[in-house]
Every structure is written in C-alpha cells, then in structure tokens.
Amino acid sequence: MSEKTAAASGQLDGIASLQRFLTRQPILNGEHGIVGYELKRRDPAALADDALPGAVSRRQAEDEWLLASTIDLAYQRALGDKLTFLGVAPESLHSPLMEQLPKNKVVVAIHPQRSSPALIARAEQLAHDGLQMALDDPAEHQELAAYCRYIRFDTTHYDVMGLTTQVVRSLDTGSNKKPLLIATQVDTPEVYAACRKLSFNLFQGYYYTFPPASGAHRMDSSSLRVMELLNLARNKAEFPEIEKSFKLDPALTYRLLRYINSPAIGLRRTIESIRQALILLGHDQIYRWLTLLLFTGKEADPRSQALLRNALVRARFTESLGHDKLKRSECDTLFIVGMFSLLDALLGIPMQQALAGLHLPQPVLDALIDQKGPYAPYLKLALACEHFDQDAIAASAAEIGIDADAINLAHVNALIWSESLDI
C-alpha cells in the first residue's frame, strides 16, 4: 500500500467503528465467465449522511476505506485482469484517492439522487483522466451518462416493457461509442435469459448458482469416482486401497500427479507414482483437493468455473472466520461446508441427493440441508455477504461473535486467495 493510501486509511482509524460489512457480487458475461466483482461496504439506500468527528460523513468514510483497500497492490495482483466495481456515493468522486485507482482494473459505480453541475464536471474530468465509471438507472441523468462506460439497470425495478424502453434509450447515444449494459439483481435463470435477449453485455447476481432448468439427472461416472475417493479419504483408508481406486481412472491419476508436481506444492523432485503422491499429501489434503475435482472433474465449462470460484471464496471465508472460534479440525470442516454448498447447482440435483453418496458428518448435513447446527451461522454469513444483506450479516456476525473488521478482512483475503489459485 502506498504512503498516501496508508495515510488516508490511517485517518479513518480514528473514526468510531461503523460496523458496516463488506459485500460482493460477481459480474459475468453472457457465457457465465466472471469478468469482475462489485464490492460494497454499505447499503446506500439505508445509510444516513450524518457527520462524524472531523467533518467526515459516514458515507465518505466508508468509501475511503473501500478505495484504500482496492489500491492495495496485493489485491490488484491477485485479481489479475478482472475488474473491480466499487459502489460509492457520488460525493466520493471528489476524494483524492480517485487519482490513485488502477484505471484499467477499477470501475467506480454511482447512484446519484440528482446531477449537479459540480458532479457532471467531476465525472467529465475523471473520464478524461481514464477512470471508468458505471451509472445506475440513467433515465434522469443523461448528461452524466455521457461520461460513463457502463450503464446498470436494477432488474427488480422494471417490467419487461419498461426495461426494453430504457435499454433502447441508453443505446441511442447518437455516437458510435455505445455504453456497455449491466443487468443487476439477476438472481434467477429466467431473469438472466430475459436480459440476455435484451442485449445486455454483463450480468450481476447469482443466477448461475441455481440447478439447471433441465431438472435432476444422474451423476456422471467422473463425479461418482471422485465421491468414492472422498469417502475413502475421509475414512482414512489405507493408501493402497485409495491407490487402487485412482488406477481405475487414468484422467484422475494424471491430475493427481500434475497437482503434486505443481509449483504450488514446491517439491524438489518429481513424483511419478500414485502411492508417493498420496503419502506426501496425506488424507486431509487429498480430501480437500478432491472437493475441487467435483467442480473440475468434467469437461471444463465457464459455468462450472464460476461455481468453483464462488465455492472457493465461501470455503476460505468460512474457514477463516472459524480460526479464533473453533478447533483446527472444525475449521477444515467449515472449508468443506463452503465448498459443498454449491454442489446441488453443480450437479443439477437437489442438495440432499447430491450429498447422499458422501457420508458426511451430521453437523455438515445439517448446515447444508437445513441451515442448522454449529456450522450454519458461518455459511449464512457467507451467503449474506454475497447478497448485499447487511441485516442478515449483522445477525450471523452477532451469533458467531465476530466484528465487522474481522469479517471484512477475511472476505477480502478469501477473494484474493481464490483468484490466486491456478485452477
């Protein structure tokens, strides 16, 4: 983090705890590929503009924290070419931190109540300097929209005819440079299908986490083999027995040896036998690796990759939250809860059926099927952070006994960690 960024962040440390939690939503293209994430630390509609000590508004303080976090170099490196959308208040466009944002990686999203001359002039200046901006629901802000690369529409605010009218109006700019259209709150496959027909470029929400509309189907042989191996690893079966099962699937054997010899493992010599690989990894690491294979065992497709990324963030996030609350073995279980929480969407079958062949401990089943038991609050917290639900986050955080700062740090670190994996 630069000295300027650290100083700006340090200025905010003296402000009373805001107890606002970081939330995120993925932004996908028409082929379900994740192109970026929107990060927010508050709900703009519910946030008052009351001033805090030092004549800094609550809203600006939270935006400054968000901007400073995004400028962090570790965060930028981890996300690579993915975009970060930052939901900030229009008045935060005047923050000096705007000049420090990585302009090719960040999109500043605003939802103004009114377009003042000062706001339009600032947007024009930032656009001229190369900063990308997104404007929410531009019907009453056409002059401001001229400086925004992206136009976003909350799909819950329109019927089909109304949304169609707004899309046509937004694309009728009179110039060759058309804005890119983003549909937000796309939380069902039906809404996604409708928005794709309306020529939206990007989609924000969790529509891809629903099981496919085709309904239940039988699991493929690859998934069944991975589940068999998961049960062997969980039951601490002898390595010769696990090796025998690996040998029945040449593709799995290849992937195991590629994994054990990857730079991430850091071995000084090449491992060429299944038995050696299994002994070096041990049962717990084998189990963790096999959970990833459930998402990547079949032919790779963008939707499965998006599900895997989301499951990894959930898994790492829930695991991190448990570090100071639970035993190490229970933290490992939280990782599995996070990973398996999207298994029904991946396999296209109900969760109870998807888990039937895994012989999981009852507390894990309780969390995944009924959202009950000791692991449920951690999973509920992860889900609430994905859906911009501040009230649900606060309730789960209170139940666990974790404050906002710890949750926000775990959330950012989980996102960085998931994007740093070579999968």
C-alpha positions in Angstrom: 0.0 0.0 0.0 1.4 3.4 -0.9 2.2 6.1 1.7 -0.7 8.2 0.5 -3.1 5.3 0.7 -1.8 4.3 4.2 -2.2 7.8 5.4 -5.7 8.1 4.1 -6.5 4.7 5.7 -4.9 5.8 8.9 -7.1 8.9 9.1 -10.1 6.7 9.1 -8.8 4.6 12.0 -9.8 7.3 14.5 -13.4 7.2 13.3 -15.8 5.2 15.5 -16.5 1.7 14.3 -19.0 1.9 11.5 -20.0 -1.8 11.8 -20.6 -2.0 8.1 -19.8 -5.2 6.3 -18.1 -5.8 3.0 -20.3 -7.4 0.4 -19.6 -8.6 -3.0 -21.3 -9.8 -6.2 -19.8 -11.4 -9.2 -20.2 -9.8 -12.7 -20.4 -12.3 -15.5 -20.5 -12.1 -19.3 -23.1 -13.9 -21.5 -21.1 -17.2 -21.3 -21.0 -17.3 -17.5 -17.4 -16.2 -17.3 -16.6 -14.0 -14.3 -15.2 -10.6 -15.5 -15.2 -8.9 -12.2 -16.8 -8.3 -8.8 -18.7 -5.4 -7.2 -17.5 -4.6 -3.7 -19.6 -2.5 -1.3 -19.4 -1.7 2.4 -22.8 -0.4 2.9 -26.3 -0.1 1.6 -26.6 3.4 0.1 -30.4 3.5 0.5 -30.2 2.8 4.2 -27.2 5.0 5.0 -27.7 8.4 6.6 -25.4 11.3 5.8 -24.8 12.2 9.4 -21.4 13.7 10.0 -18.7 12.1 12.1 -15.9 13.9 14.0 -13.6 15.8 11.7 -16.4 16.8 9.3 -16.2 13.5 7.5 -19.5 12.0 6.6 -20.2 8.4 7.4 -20.7 7.6 3.8 -17.4 9.2 2.7 -15.6 7.4 5.5 -16.8 4.0 4.3 -16.0 4.9 0.7 -12.5 6.0 1.6 -11.9 2.6 3.3 -13.1 0.8 0.2 -11.0 2.9 -2.1 -7.9 2.5 0.0 -8.4 -1.3 0.2 -8.7 -1.5 -3.6 -5.5 0.5 -4.2 -3.6 -2.2 -2.2 -1.1 -3.8 -4.6 -1.6 -7.4 -3.3 -5.3 -7.1 -4.1 -4.6 -5.8 -7.6 -2.1 -8.6 -8.4 -4.4 -11.3 -7.2 -7.4 -10.2 -9.3 -5.2 -10.0 -12.5 -7.3 -8.8 -15.4 -10.6 -9.0 -13.5 -12.5 -5.7 -12.9 -13.4 -4.4 -9.5 -16.6 -2.4 -9.4 -16.8 -0.1 -6.4 -20.2 1.1 -5.3 -19.6 4.6 -3.9 -21.6 7.7 -3.1 -21.5 10.4 -5.9 -19.8 12.9 -3.5 -16.9 10.4 -3.1 -15.9 11.1 -6.7 -14.1 14.2 -5.2 -11.9 12.0 -3.0 -8.1 12.4 -3.8 -7.9 8.6 -3.7 -9.7 8.5 -7.1 -6.5 9.6 -8.8 -4.7 6.6 -7.3 -7.1 3.9 -8.5 -5.7 1.5 -11.2 -7.8 2.8 -14.0 -7.7 -0.3 -16.2 -8.9 -2.5 -13.3 -11.5 -0.4 -11.4 -14.9 0.8 -12.3 -16.5 3.3 -10.0 -20.3 2.8 -9.8 -22.5 5.7 -8.6 -26.2 6.1 -8.0 -26.9 9.8 -7.8 -30.1 11.3 -6.5 -29.6 14.4 -8.7 -27.0 15.5 -11.2 -25.5 18.8 -10.1 -23.1 20.8 -12.4 -20.3 20.1 -10.0 -20.9 16.3 -10.2 -21.1 16.4 -14.0 -17.9 18.4 -14.2 -16.1 16.0 -11.9 -17.3 13.0 -13.9 -16.1 14.6 -17.1 -12.7 15.2 -15.5 -12.3 11.7 -14.2 -13.4 10.2 -17.6 -10.9 12.4 -19.4 -8.2 11.0 -17.0 -9.2 7.5 -17.9 -11.2 6.4 -14.9 -14.1 4.0 -15.8 -17.5 4.7 -14.3 -20.8 3.0 -14.1 -24.1 4.8 -13.7 -27.2 3.2 -12.1 -30.6 3.7 -13.8 -29.7 6.7 -16.0 -33.2 7.8 -17.0 -32.8 11.2 -15.2 -29.1 11.6 -15.7 -28.5 11.6 -19.4 -25.8 14.3 -19.3 -23.9 12.3 -16.6 -24.3 9.1 -18.6 -22.2 10.5 -21.4 -19.1 10.1 -19.3 -19.9 6.6 -18.1 -18.5 3.4 -19.8 -21.2 1.2 -18.2 -24.9 1.7 -17.6 -26.6 -0.5 -15.0 -30.2 -1.4 -14.5 -31.7 -3.0 -11.4 -34.0 -5.6 -12.9 -36.3 -5.6 -9.9 -37.3 -2.0 -10.8 -38.8 -2.8 -14.2 -41.2 -5.0 -16.1 -40.0 -6.3 -19.4 -41.5 -3.5 -21.5 -40.1 -0.8 -19.2 -36.7 -2.4 -19.2 -36.8 -2.6 -23.0 -37.6 1.1 -23.3 -34.7 2.0 -21.0 -32.2 -0.2 -22.9 -33.2 1.4 -26.2 -32.9 4.9 -24.8 -29.5 4.2 -23.3 -28.1 2.8 -26.6 -29.4 5.7 -28.6 -26.5 8.0 -27.8 -26.0 9.5 -31.2 -22.4 8.3 -31.4 -20.5 5.2 -32.4 -19.3 4.6 -28.8 -22.1 2.7 -27.1 -22.1 2.1 -23.3 -21.9 -1.5 -22.0 -25.1 -2.5 -20.3 -25.1 -4.4 -17.0 -28.2 -6.1 -15.6 -28.1 -6.2 -11.8 -30.1 -8.3 -9.3 -30.1 -11.2 -11.8 -30.8 -13.9 -9.3 -32.7 -16.4 -11.3 -32.0 -18.2 -14.7 -35.3 -16.7 -16.0 -34.2 -13.1 -15.4 -30.9 -13.9 -17.0 -32.5 -15.3 -20.1 -34.8 -12.3 -20.5 -31.9 -9.8 -20.0 -29.7 -11.7 -22.5 -32.4 -11.3 -25.1 -32.4 -7.6 -24.4 -28.8 -7.3 -25.5 -27.3 -6.8 -22.0 -23.5 -7.3 -22.1 -22.9 -8.2 -18.4 -24.9 -9.8 -15.6 -24.6 -9.2 -11.9 -26.1 -11.7 -9.5 -26.3 -15.4 -8.6 -28.5 -16.8 -11.3 -25.8 -19.4 -12.2 -26.0 -21.0 -8.7 -29.4 -22.4 -9.5 -29.6 -26.1 -10.7 -30.1 -26.2 -14.4 -33.7 -26.0 -15.6 -33.5 -29.5 -17.2 -34.0 -30.9 -13.7 -32.5 -33.8 -11.9 -30.2 -36.2 -13.7 -27.8 -38.9 -12.9 -24.3 -38.0 -11.9 -21.6 -38.8 -14.5 -19.0 -41.5 -13.8 -16.3 -39.0 -13.1 -18.2 -37.4 -10.2 -19.1 -40.8 -8.8 -15.5 -41.8 -8.8 -14.4 -38.6 -7.0 -17.2 -39.2 -4.4 -15.9 -42.7 -3.9 -12.4 -41.4 -3.3 -13.7 -38.6 -1.0 -15.2 -41.3 1.2 -12.0 -43.3 1.2 -10.0 -40.2 2.2 -12.5 -39.2 4.9 -12.5 -42.7 6.4 -8.6 -42.7 6.5 -8.5 -45.7 4.2 -5.1 -47.4 3.7 -3.2 -45.7 0.8 -3.0 -49.0 -1.3 -6.8 -49.0 -1.3 -7.0 -45.4 -2.4 -4.3 -46.0 -5.0 -6.3 -48.9 -6.4 -9.3 -46.6 -6.9 -7.2 -44.0 -8.6 -5.8 -46.5 -11.1 -9.3 -47.2 -12.4 -9.4 -43.6 -13.7 -6.4 -42.6 -15.8 -7.6 -39.0 -16.0 -7.7 -38.7 -12.2 -4.3 -40.3 -11.9 -2.9 -37.7 -14.4 -4.4 -34.8 -12.5 -3.1 -36.1 -9.1 0.4 -36.3 -10.4 0.2 -32.9 -12.1 -1.0 -31.4 -8.9 1.7 -33.0 -6.7 4.4 -31.8 -9.1 3.0 -28.3 -9.5 5.0 -25.2 -8.3 2.3 -24.6 -5.6 3.4 -27.8 -3.8 7.0 -26.9 -4.1 8.7 -30.3 -4.2 12.3 -30.5 -5.2 11.9 -33.8 -7.1 9.4 -35.2 -9.5 6.8 -37.6 -8.1 5.9 -40.4 -10.5 3.8 -42.8 -8.5 0.3 -42.6 -7.1 1.4 -44.1 -3.8 4.1 -41.5 -3.2 1.7 -38.7 -4.1 -0.9 -39.9 -1.6 1.6 -40.4 1.2 3.1 -36.9 0.7 -0.3 -35.2 0.6 -2.0 -37.2 3.5 -5.7 -37.9 3.9 -6.8 -34.3 4.8 -5.1 -32.6 1.8 -6.3 -35.4 -0.5 -9.8 -34.8 0.7 -9.5 -31.0 0.1 -8.1 -31.5 -3.4 -10.8 -34.0 -4.3 -13.6 -31.4 -3.4 -12.1 -29.2 -6.1 -12.3 -32.0 -8.6 -16.0 -32.3 -8.2 -16.2 -28.9 -9.9 -13.5 -29.5 -12.4 -13.6 -33.3 -13.0 -15.9 -33.0 -16.0 -15.2 -31.1 -19.2 -14.4 -27.6 -18.1 -17.1 -25.0 -18.8 -17.5 -21.4 -17.8 -20.5 -22.0 -15.5 -18.7 -24.7 -13.5 -15.6 -22.4 -13.3 -17.8 -19.6 -11.9 -19.4 -22.0 -9.4 -15.9 -23.2 -8.4 -14.6 -19.6 -7.8 -17.7 -18.8 -5.7 -17.4 -22.0 -3.7 -13.7 -21.4 -3.1 -14.4 -17.9 -1.7 -17.2 -19.3 0.6 -14.9 -22.1 1.7 -11.9 -19.9 2.5 -14.1 -17.2 4.1 -15.9 -19.6 6.4 -12.7 -21.4 7.3 -11.0 -18.1 8.2 -13.9 -16.9 10.4 -13.6 -20.1 12.4 -9.9 -19.8 13.2 -10.3 -18.0 16.5 -13.6 -19.7 17.4 -13.2 -23.4 16.6 -10.7 -26.2 16.7 -8.5 -26.7 13.6 -10.4 -29.8 12.6 -13.6 -27.9 12.7 -12.1 -25.1 10.6 -11.3 -27.8 8.0 -14.9 -28.9 8.2 -16.0 -25.3 7.5 -14.0 -25.3 4.4 -15.8 -28.4 3.2 -19.2 -26.8 4.1 -18.4 -23.8 1.9 -17.2 -26.0 -1.0 -20.2 -28.3 -0.9 -22.7 -25.5 -0.5 -22.9 -25.2 -4.3 -22.9 -28.9 -5.1 -26.6 -29.0 -6.0 -26.1 -26.3 -8.6 -23.1 -28.0 -10.0 -24.6 -31.5 -10.3 -28.1 -30.3 -11.2 -29.8 -32.3 -8.4 -31.3 -31.5 -5.0 -28.8 -30.9 -2.2 -30.0 -33.9 -0.2 -29.5 -36.2 -3.2 -26.1 -34.6 -4.1 -24.8 -35.3 -0.6 -26.3 -38.8 -0.2 -23.2 -40.5 -1.5 -20.7 -38.6 0.5 -21.5 -40.0 4.0 -20.8 -36.6 5.7 -21.0 -36.0 9.4 -24.4 -35.0 10.6 -23.4 -31.4 11.6 -22.3 -30.8 8.0 -25.5 -32.2 6.6 -27.5 -30.0 9.0 -25.7 -26.9 7.8 -26.0 -27.7 4.1 -29.6 -29.0 4.0 -31.4 -27.3 6.9 -29.1 -24.4 7.8 -28.9 -25.6 11.3 -26.2 -26.6 13.8 -22.8 -25.2 14.7 -21.6 -24.5 11.1 -24.8 -22.9 9.9 -24.1 -19.3 11.1 -20.8 -19.3 9.2 -22.5 -20.4 5.9 -25.4 -17.9 6.5 -22.8 -15.2 6.9 -21.1 -16.1 3.7 -24.4 -16.1 1.8 -25.5 -12.8 3.2 -22.2 -11.2 2.2 -22.9 -12.3 -1.4 -26.4 -10.7 -1.4 -25.8 -7.3 0.0 -27.9 -8.2 3.0 -26.5 -6.1 5.9 -29.2 -7.1 8.4 -28.5 -10.8 7.8 -24.8 -10.3 8.0 -25.1 -8.5 11.3 -27.4 -11.2 12.8 -25.0 -14.0 11.8 -21.9 -12.0 13.0 -23.6 -11.5 16.4 -24.4 -15.2 16.7 -20.8 -16.1 16.0 -19.3 -13.2 17.9 -17.2 -11.7 15.2 -16.9 -7.9 14.5 -17.1 -6.1 11.1 -13.4 -5.5 10.8 -12.6 -9.2 11.1 -15.3 -10.2 8.7 -14.2 -7.6 6.1 -10.5 -8.7 6.3 -11.5 -12.4 6.0 -13.7 -11.5 3.0 -11.0 -9.6 1.1 -8.4 -12.3 1.8 -10.7 -15.1 0.7 -11.3 -13.3 -2.6 -7.6 -12.7 -3.1 -6.8 -16.3 -2.2 -9.4 -17.8 -4.6 -8.2 -15.7 -7.5 -4.5 -16.6 -6.9 -5.2 -20.3 -7.4 -4.3 -21.9 -10.7 -7.4 -23.8 -11.5 
